[in-house]
Amino acid sequence: MQKKRILTGDRPTGKLHLGHYVGTLKNRVKLQDTYETFIIIADYHALTTKPSKEDISKFNKNIEDMVFDYLSVGMDPGKIVFYRQSSIPEVAELFLIFSMLVTVPRAQRIPTLKEIMKDLEINQPSMGLLAYPILQAADILMVKGDLVPVGKDQESHVELAREIARTFNKTYEKVFPETKALVGETPTLPGTDGKLKMSKSLNNAIYLSDSKEEVERKVKGMYTDPTRVHATDPGKVEGNPVFIYLDEFGGEENEEKIKDLKKRYKEGTVGDVEVKSCLTEVLNGFLEPIRERRKEFQKNPEIVEEILRNGKKKVRLEAQKTLSEVKEAMGLT
């Protein structure tokens, strides 16, 4: 029996961070043995907020960094198809067709649009930014993805892809599956500044490739409980980014230690310095194997080009097949 398919990916706007790991990367590693997996490096999507020539000039380096991040967390190019979005011209044609099936008010109801505009101080969205969930639907349905591992904030985008698939299948004939979203166990990871989401653009992220020293520096400056002035003041554990990170990355081996820190923090018998020292140790313990694997892969930098070249070949065949089915169903042949 043919495996069901996964399509997910990232924009090449910089290295990947712990938020990406808990949001989707962990699920991708877990699912690569049971699903046929496609990972898109979405450079067209990056143009929605990074359209300048200076931004675009950084894409190649960012893509290389991202592929090394993928490999270092355990994503296997023998099991996963990695490809660059702009190397598949068929997706633009499918996007055009899909855009005829979505009203402007429906596109404007995507909740992340307002969030992106606010975070990046964009007063008027470009047509590309408004329509990028439709382009995401083309990415997903082009390879007939059954499942999309995403962060909680992207769940509404997958729902739009489901709507487009239903509309197309009903209007013409059944070509597409109704894709489902798979949200990580920790839907979003707060930033080091206490904001709801860790983000490259907000400069509040701990990256998978950060050195031990960088991790220590960032943890030292982390937001904790703003109402707690002295180490002897009782503190809040719930919603405290330091404890959210400890719970996520501490593992069973640190369970009792973290439980004790939480108790003492609530009582006001432990300071932020000791709690953050524990978090630094935990995060560096988690990241060290990732750093080591990255070093090994970086000894052969040509591997990135080879992986993307092989992915392009496979995905273009899928894209051409899907587009042919779409045009036949619509009577455009």
C-alpha positions, 0 to 999 in steps of 0.5 A, spaced: 500 500 500 502 506 498 504 511 503 500 517 505 504 524 503 506 529 508 508 536 505 511 542 510 517 546 509 520 553 511 521 560 508 529 561 507 529 567 512 534 565 516 537 559 521 531 554 524 530 555 532 527 551 538 520 554 536 521 550 529 523 544 532 517 543 537 512 546 532 514 541 526 521 539 526 520 534 531 514 531 528 517 531 521 523 526 524 517 522 527 513 521 521 519 520 516 518 512 516 511 512 516 509 517 510 512 519 504 515 526 506 516 532 502 519 538 505 519 545 501 524 551 502 519 556 500 523 562 497 517 565 493 513 565 500 519 569 503 518 574 497 511 576 501 515 580 506 523 580 504 522 582 496 528 586 496 534 584 492 538 585 498 534 580 502 534 575 496 541 575 495 541 572 502 537 566 500 542 561 498 546 562 504 539 561 508 537 555 504 544 552 505 543 553 513 536 550 513 538 544 510 544 543 515 539 544 520 534 539 517 539 534 517 542 535 524 536 534 527 535 527 524 531 528 517 534 523 512 534 525 505 534 518 503 526 518 506 525 525 505 524 529 498 527 536 499 526 541 494 526 549 493 519 552 491 522 556 485 525 550 482 518 548 480 514 553 475 508 549 475 506 551 482 505 558 480 500 556 474 496 551 480 496 557 484 493 562 479 488 556 478 486 556 485 486 564 486 480 563 482 476 559 487 477 563 493 474 570 494 478 576 497 474 576 503 476 569 505 483 570 503 482 576 508 480 572 514 486 568 515 488 570 522 496 570 521 495 576 516 494 581 521 499 578 526 504 579 520 502 586 518 503 588 526 509 584 527 513 587 521 509 594 521 506 593 514 500 598 513 498 595 506 499 588 505 502 586 498 497 582 493 502 576 494 502 577 502 494 577 502 494 571 497 500 567 500 495 562 503 493 560 496 500 559 494 501 554 500 495 550 498 498 550 491 504 547 494 500 542 498 495 539 493 501 539 488 504 533 491 497 531 494 499 532 501 495 528 506 498 531 512 501 538 513 505 538 520 505 545 522 505 550 528 498 552 531 499 559 527 499 556 520 493 551 522 488 556 518 492 556 512 491 548 512 484 549 513 484 554 506 487 548 502 482 543 505 476 548 502 480 549 496 480 542 495 473 541 496 471 546 492 475 544 486 473 537 487 465 539 487 466 544 481 470 539 476 472 532 479 475 529 484 483 530 484 485 532 490 485 529 497 482 533 503 489 535 507 489 535 514 493 539 519 498 536 524 500 541 530 506 539 534 505 537 542 507 544 544 503 548 538 508 554 539 514 556 544 514 563 547 520 567 545 526 569 550 523 576 551 516 573 553 512 574 547 507 569 545 511 566 539 519 565 538 520 568 531 526 570 527 523 577 525 522 579 533 530 577 534 527 573 540 530 566 538 535 560 540 537 557 534 539 550 533 546 552 531 547 557 537 554 555 540 554 554 548 556 561 549 550 564 545 545 559 549 548 561 555 547 569 554 540 568 551 538 564 557 541 569 562 537 575 558 530 571 558 524 574 561 521 570 567 516 573 572 515 580 571 512 581 578 518 578 582 523 583 584 527 579 589 529 572 589 525 571 596 518 573 592 514 567 590 514 567 583 509 564 577 511 558 574 505 558 569 506 561 563 513 563 565 518 562 559 524 559 563 519 553 565 516 552 559 523 551 556 525 546 562 518 542 561 519 541 553 527 540 553 528 537 560 527 530 559 525 524 564 532 525 567 531 532 569 524 531 571 525 531 579 530 537 579 525 541 575 519 539 579 524 541 585 525 548 582 518 549 580 516 548 588 522 553 590 520 558 585 513 558 588 515 559 595 520 564 593 526 560 595 530 560 589 533 565 584 532 566 577 540 565 576 539 558 579 533 556 574 536 559 568 543 556 570 539 549 570 535 551 563 542 553 560 545 546 562 538 543 559 538 546 552 546 545 551 545 538 553 539 537 548 543 541 542 550 538 543 548 532 539 545 537 533 551 541 533 556 535 532 551 532 527 551 539 523 559 539 523 559 532 520 555 534 514 558 541 513 564 537 512 561 536 505 557 542 503 556 539 496 551 535 499 546 541 499 546 542 492 545 534 491 539 533 495 535 539 492 537 537 485 534 530 486 528 533 490 527 538 484 527 532 479 522 528 483 517 534 485 517 536 478 514 530 475 509 530 481 507 537 479 507 536 471 502 530 473 497 534 477 497 540 473 495 535 467 490 532 471 487 539 473 487 541 466 483 535 464 478 535 469 477 543 468 476 542 460 483 546 459 486 541 455 
